[in-house]
């Protein structure tokens, strides 16, 4: 009898040890962007940047609110501006990489289309070990026309290093409100310290997304929302 009691005790202890711990953090859900969502985001970003005539690298608070509102409306979601960070960073990396390739020697570049004409050996050398360059498939990036407008200030070679500080001083002299000044940043991340999300792998974004329970997310986009 005592031996059986000890066996039962050991069994229950083992079962308790293997029981799920409800206090453990749940694994984060991997979010996959649809092509329509990517297109919508870059267009909304471009529109938000145009609100300041492309004089700022990142949207003002009003521009960010505009982007969030329109994106949520288009895809029946409930996200904040931090949700866009990784995807926008990815767009910026793509833009900068193609600009770097355009400045290389031994190639020719079409000034209207930004198409790069180079030898097979040249492309092979650039694609080796670089996922971004390989994904180009030797064509300008998707949404390149939009990127050239809204990311031009992220191209360090196109502006002096102290231009951002000068712009802040100009904004203060022009009497712009605090939100507009606060929305400007020297860094590519803008003022994302308030809505920072964890860094992830280059080709994926990790978020928790709230979706209206009555309906499902839709990839249909109403052009009238702009």
LUMDREN-485621 format. One record per atom (N, C-alpha, C, O, CB): residue in one letter; x, y, z. Coordinates in pm, whole numbers, plus 50000, padded with zeros to 5 digits. Glycine has a CB too. Example, Ala and Ser with C-alpha at 12.3 -4.5 7.8 and 13.67 -1.06 7.14 Angstrom:
# residues 2
A513194943150780A512304955050780A513204967050780A514244966850846A511314955350905S512854977550708S513674989450714S512905000350787S513415011450804S514084994050572
***
This chain:
# residues 226
X500844987950000X500005000050000X500865012450000X500605021949926X499065000150122X501905012550084X502755024350090X503495026349959X503725037649916X503735023350205X503865015149895X504565016149767X503665022149662X504105030449582X505055002449721X502365018049661X501425023549564X501215038349588X501105046149494X500095016249571X501155042249714X500975056349746X502125064749695X501925075749644X500825058349894X503345059649710X504495066949661X504465068249509X504835078549454X505785060149704X504005057649441X503925057949294X502935068349248X503195075749153X503525044249239X501775068949317X500765078949280X501285093049301X501035102049222X499495076949360X502035094649411X502575107849440X503535112249332X503505123749288X503265108049576X504395103049289X505355106249184X504635109549055X505025118848984X506325094649162X503585101949022X502825104248899X502225118148896X502325125248797X501725093848883X501575121949008X500925134949012X501935146249008X501665156648948X500075136249135X503085144449069X504115154749067X504635156748924X504855168048881X505265151149162X504825145848853X505295146748715X504275153648627X504615161748542X505625133048660X502995150348649X501965156448568X501875171348593X501675179048500X500625149948594X502015175448718X501975189648751X503165196948690X503055208348646X501955191648902X504315190148688X505505196348632X505355199248484X505845209348435X506715187548655X504655190248412X504485191748268X503265200248229X503045202748111X504365178348205X502485204548329X501285212448299X501685225748238X502715231248276X500435214648426X500895231148146X501215244148083X501255255248187X500425255548278X500195247647974X502185263948174X502295275448263X501555287148201X502015292648101X503785279048291X500425290948257X499595301448199X500245315048205X499835324248134X498275301848269X501285316348290X501935329448302X502995331548194X503495342648178X502575330848440X503335320848119X504315322448013X503775331347903X502585331147871X504725308947956X504665339247846X504245348047736X503915339647614X504675330747577X505365358447702X502795342447553X502395335347432X503295339347316X503705350847304X500925338147399X503605329547230X504425333147113X503715343347027X502505342247004X504765320647029X504455353246981X503855363846902X503425358646765X504075349946707X504825375546887X502335364046717X501785359946588X502525366846475X502705379046478X500285362946581X502945359346377X503675364946263X502675370846164X501755364046119X504545354046195X502885383446132X501945390246041X502525390845901X503685394545882X501615404446093X501715387245805X502125387445665X501345398445592X500115398445590X501885373745598X502075407645533X501455418545458X501005413645321X501725406145255X502435430345444X499825417845280X499365414845145X499895425645051X500205436645096X497795414045139X499995422744922X500445432944826X499585445544830X500105456644816X500445427244685X498285443944850X497405455644854X497675464144978X497605476444972X495945451244852X497985457745090X498315465145211X499635472645195X499755484045239X498385455645332X500605466345132X501885473045108X501695485245019X502245495945046X502895463445044X500925483644915X500665494644823X499945506044893X500255517844873X499835489844703X498975502444976X498225512545049X499125520045146X499035532345156X497065506045125X499985512845217X500875519245314X501805529245248X501935540545296X501685508745389X502455525445140X503405534445077X502705546745019X503265557645020X504185527144966X501475544944969X500715556344917X500275565645030X500305577845015X499495551444839X499855559845143X499465568045257X500665575545314X500555587245353X498825559345366X501815568845319X503035575445367X503395587045275X503745597845322X504195565345375X503325584745147X503625595245050X502685607145068X503115618645065X503525589844906X501415604345088X500445615245107X500725622745236X500615635045240X499005609745108X501075615445342X501365621945470X502605630745460X502625641745516X501565611445581X503635626145389X504845634045371X504565646345284X505165656945305X505955625545308X503665644945189X503345656245100X502645667445176X502605678845128X502445651444985X502095664545293X501435674945372X502415685945413X502005697145440X500795668845497X503705682745416X504725692645448X505605695445326X506745699845338X505605687845567X505035692845208X505745695345082X507085688045075X508055693045017X505975710245065X507125676145134X508305667545130X509535674145193X510665671345154X508615663744985X509305682645290X510415689145359X510815681745487X511825685145548X510045703445393X510045671745528X510345663745647X510545649245608X509935644345512X509235665145752X511395642245682X511645628245653X510495619345696X510235609045633X512915623745722X509795623145801X508735614845856X507475623245876X507565635445891X509175608445988X506315616845878X505055624345892X504945631346026X505495626846126X503875615045875X504225642346028X503895649046153X502855640846227X502385630646175X503385663546127X502485645046346X501455637746422X500145637346346X499425627346350X501245644246560X499825648146276X498595648346196X498695638246082X497745631046052X498315662546140X499855637646018X500065628145910X499985613745958X499425605245889X501395630545844X500535611046076X500475597446130X499045593446161X498625582246133X501335596346256X498305602646220X496895599746252X496115597046123X495255588246119X496265611446330X496415604646020X495755602645891X496035588745836X495115581845790X496225613345791X497305584445842X497675571345790X496965560145865X496435550845804X499175569445798X496965561045997X496345550646080X494845549946052X494285539046036X496595553446229X494195561446046X492755561646024X492385555445890X491475547145882X492225576046032X493085559345784X492755554345651X493085539545635X492355532245570X493495562445547X494195535145695X494575521145685X493575512345760X493155501945710X495995518945740X493205516545880X492215508945957X490885508145882X490225497745881X492005515346094X490505519145820X489245519345747X489305510245625X488335503245595X488905533645704X490425510245556X490555502245433X490555487345460X490025479545380X491815506145359X491145483145573X491315468845598X490615464045725X490885452945773X492785465545607X489725472245778X488925468445894X489815463446008X489585452746065X487905457645854X490825471446040X491775467846145X491765478546254X491125488946241X493185466046087X492495475746361X492575485146473X494015485646521X494355480146625X491615480946590X494875492446444X496305492846474X496715507346502X495955516646476X497145486846358X497935509046555X498485522346573X499665524146478X499985515146400X498905524546721X500315535546484X501365538546388X502575529146401X503285526646304X501825552946405X502785523846521X503895514646541X503805502246454X504825495946423X503965510646684X502605498646415X502395487046328X503105488746195X503495478846133X500895484846304X503295501246149X503895503846019X505425503546021X506055502845916X503425517145967X506035504046139X507465506646148X508335497146066X509125501645983X507885506146289X508185484146089X509065474646021X508895474945870X509875474145796X508815460646072X507665476245825X507425476545681X507995489245619X508575488745510X505925475445650X507835500545685X508415513045634X509945512145634X510585516845540X507945525045718X510525506345737X511985504445741X512435495645625X513495498045566X512415498245875X511645485645594X511965476845482X511935484645350X512825483045266X510985464945475X510925493045333X510835501345212X512065510445201X512635511945093X509545509945215X512475516245313X513625525445312X514915518145275X515735523445201X513775532045449X515085506045327X516275498245294X516315495145145X517365495745081X516305485145376X515155491745091X515075488844947X515445501144866X516205500244770X513655483944910X514885512444905X515175524944833X516665528244838X517275531244735X514365536644895X517255527544957X518675530944973X519565521444895X520565525644836X519065530845121X519215508644894X520055498844825X520055501344674X521105500744610X519565484644854X518885504344618X518845506844474X519605519744440X520265520544336X517385507844425X519515529744527X520265542144505X521765539444508X522525545144429X519895552744611X522195530744598X523615527144605X524075520344476X525145523244424X523885517944726X523245511244426X523595504144303X523675513744184X524525512144096X522565493244274X522795523744184X522785533444074X524065541744069X524415547143964X521585542644087X524765542744182X525965551044188X527245543044161X528335548744162X526055557544324X527105530144136X528275521944111X528885525343974X528225530943886X527915506944117X530145521943959X530825524143831X530675511843741X530325501043787X532325527343854X530945513843613X530875502843519X529475499043476X529255488043425X531535490943578X528535508043497X527145505443459X526575517743389X527215528243387X526285501743584X525405516343334X524655527843281X523265527543342X522695516943366X524585527543125X522725539543368X521415540743433X520505549443348X520885560343305X521565546743576X519305544543323X518315552443251X517805563443344X517215560243448X517145543443199X517995576143312X517595587043403X516085588043423X515645593943522X518105600143352X515305582643333X513845583543344X513255571843422X512355573743504X513215584243206X513755559943398X513185548043463X514025542943579X513555534543656X513025537043363X515255547943594X516205543143695X516625528743672X517155522343763X515595544443834X516395523543553X516825510043519X518355509643510X518985518543453X516195505443385X518935499243568X520385497343566X520755487243458X520205476143453X520905492843704X521695491043374X522185482043270X523625478443304X524505487143307X522075488543127X523865465743328X525185461143369X525415446943320X524485440243275X525355461943523X526645442443329X527005429043283X526495418443379X526145421243493X528505427843266X526475406243330X526065394843413X526985393543533X526525390943645X526065381743331X528275395243512X529245394043621X529005404843727X529105402143847X530685395243566X528685416843684X528425427743778X527225424543867X527295426243989X528185440943703X526135419843807X524945416543884X525205404743978X524795404944094X523765413243790X525885394643928X526175382944012X526955386944137X526695381844246X526955372443933X527905395944120X528725400244234X527875407744336X528085406044456X529885409144186X526935415944291X526085423744384X525005415144449X524625417544563X525425435344309X524525405244378X523465396744431X523995386444531X523245381544615X522735389644318X525265383244521X525845373144608X525795377544755X526425387444794X527295370244567X525045370244834X524945372944977X524085384745015X524065388645132X526285375145031X523355390744920X522485402244950X521055398944908X520735398744790X522995415144878X520215396345007X518835392844978X518075404244910X517265401844820X518125388845106X518335416444954X517615427844898X517905429144749X516985430744669X517985440844971X519195428444712X519565429744572X519005418244489X518555420244377X521075430344557X519025406344544X518485394744472X516995396344445X516505392644338X518735381844552X516275401744541X514825403444525X514465413644417X513355413544364X514205407544657X515385422444386X515105432344281X514865425544145X514115430644062X516275442444269X515495414144124X515435407143996X515875416443883X515365415943772X514025401843969X516855424843917X517505433943823X516535444243763X516715448943651X518155426143712X515515447343840X514535457543803X514415467643916X514645464044032X513155451043770X514075480243887X513835489743996X512785484344093X511885477044051X513385503343940X512885487744219X511935482544319X510495486144286X510225496144219X512295487744457X509595478044333X508175481144320X507895494144397X508475496644502X507285469444374X507005502244344X506645515244401X507815525144394X507875534444474X506195513544546X508735523144302X509915531644293X509565546244270X510195555044328X510815526744181X508575548944186X508185562844160X507765569944288X508095581544310X507055563444057X507015562744373X506565568544500X507745569944596X507865580144665X505455559744563X508595559944600X509755560344691X510655572344663X511185578444756X510565547444678X510835575644536X511715586844502X511205600044557X511995609144582X511875587844351X509915601144577X509345613344636X509435613244788X509945622644849X507885615044592X508935602444848X508765602944994X510005598645072X510065601245193X507625594145033X510985592345008X512185588245079X513425596045038X514535592445077X512425573645057X513255606444961X514425613644910X515305619145022X516525619545008X513975625044819X514705623245134X515495628545245X516215617645324X517055620645409X514605636545338X515885605045297X516585594045363X517835590145285X518605581745331X515665581845378X518035596045170X519235593945091X520285603745140X520245615545105X518965595544938X521235599045223X522175608045289X523015615845190X523475626845222X523075600345383X523225610445071X524055617444974X523335629144908X523955637244840X524535607844868X522005629844928X521245640444863X521055652644951X520405662244910X519905635244821X521615652345074X521435663545166X522645664645258X523285654545287X520145661845249X522975676745304X524065678345400X523705672045533X522525670645565X524415693045419X524705668345613X524465661445738X523695669945839X522965664545922X525755657045797X523865683045831X523205691545931X521875696845882X521325706045942X524105703145969X521335691345771X520105696845716X518915695045809X518055703745815X519805690445583X518865683745883X517725681445970X517685691646084X516625696646119X517775667346027X518875694646140X518915704646247X518515718346193X517805725946260X520325705346310X518975721446074X518615734246013X517125735045990X516505745546011X519365736245882X516535723845945X515105723845919X514305726046047X513285732946046X514685710845853X514765720046157X514075722146285X514085736946323X513085742346369X514725713746396X515255743346303X515355757546335X514445765846245X513825775446290X516815762346321X514365761946118X513475769046026X512025767746070X511265777446065X513635763845884X511645755746113X510265753646157X509945762046279X508845767546291X510035738846187X510905762946371X510675771046490X510555785846453X509725793046508X511815769046592X511385790146359X511325804046315X510035807146241X509535818446244X512515807246226X509505796746172X508265798846098X507045798146188X505915800846145X508135788545989X507275794546315X506175794246411X505285782146400X504105782846436X505355806346396X505815770646349X505015758646340X504775753146479X505555755646571X505695748146251X503675745446494X503295740646626X504255729746673X505055724546596X501855735246624X504165726546803X505065717046865X504925703146805X505905695746793X504825716447012X503685699446767X503475686146711X504235684346581X504805673646556X501985683546687X504255694646500X504955693646372X506445692446393X507115684746324X504655705846284X506995700146492X508415699446520X508765685946581X509785679946547X508825710746614X507905681246672X508155668446735X508105657146635X508785647046653X507145665946846X507325658546531X507195648046431X508395646646343X508465637346263X506005650546346X509375655746356X510565655246272X511695648546347X511815650346468X510995669446227X512505640846279X513575633546346X514795632746256X514685632546134X513105619446384X515965632246320X517215630346246X517395616046203X518195613146114X518395634746330X516665606846265X516855592746238X515755587446149X514675593246141X516895584946367X516055576246081X515075570245992X513835565746068X512745565046010X515685558545919X513985562546196X512855557446271X511865568046312X510825564646370X513345550446391X512125580746285X511215591446325X511065591846475X512045589946548X509845589546260X509865594246523X509615595046666X509015581846715X508115581746798X508675606846700X509515570846663X508945558046694X509225553346835X508755542646874X509425548046598X510005561246915X510265556847051X508985555747131X508945548447230X511225566347119X507945562847091X506685562147164X505905549647129X505125544747211X505845574547136X506085544347010X505325532746966X506255521946917X505935514746822X504335536646857X507425520746983X508445511446935X507945497146942X507305493247040X509725512947016X508225489246841X507905475146842X509195467346829X510165472746777X506915471446728X509235454846875X510485447246873X511015445446732X510245444046637X510285433646936X512355445546719X512975443146591X512755428746551X512735419946638X514475446446595X512595426046422X512365412546373X513295409846258X514115418246221X510915410646332X513175397946201X513975394446086X513625403445970X512555409445966X513775379846048X514545404345876X514405413745764X513145411345683X512535420745633X515605412845674X512755398445668X511675395145577X510365392245648X509455386545588X512055383545492X510245396045776X509005393345844X508735404045947X509665410545995X509015379645908X507455405945983X507055415446085X506215408146187X505465399046151X506285427546024X506335411846314X505625405046420X504775415246495X505285425046549X506605397946516X503475412846497X502555421846564X501355414046614X501095402846571X502105433246469X500625420146707X499295415546740X498325424946674X498435437146688X499075414846895X497375419646603X496455427746525X495055425546575X494605414146589X496555424446375X494345436446602X492945435646643X492055437646522X492205447346448X492625446146752X491135428246501X490235428946387X488815428946437X488495422046534X490475417246289X487965436446373X486565437046409X485985423046409X486125415746311X485785446146313X485315419146519X484805405546532X483665402646436X483435391046400X484335403146673X482945412946393X481785410746307X482155408146163X481375402346088X480865422546313X483335412546124X483735410845985X485145405845979X485835405246081X483585423945907X485605402245861X486955397545840X487745407945766X487185416145693X486965384245764X489085407845784X489905417545711X489715415945562X489595404745511X491385415945747X489695426845494X489515426445350X490705432745282X491255442645331X488235433545308X491105426945169X492185432645092X491675442144986X492465447544908X492995421745028X490375444244982X489815453844887X490035467744940X489875470245060X488315451244863X490395476544854X490775490144896X489925500144820X489905500144697X492285492844872X489235508444893X488375518544833X489195531044807X489635537544902X487165521644923X489395534544682X490195546244648X489555559244698X490215569644703X490395546944497X488265558644734X487595571044777X488005575144918X487635585944963X486085569444771X488765566544990X489085569945128X490145580545135X490275587045239X489515557745203X490925582645031X491975592645037X491385606645038X492125616445042X492935591044919
***
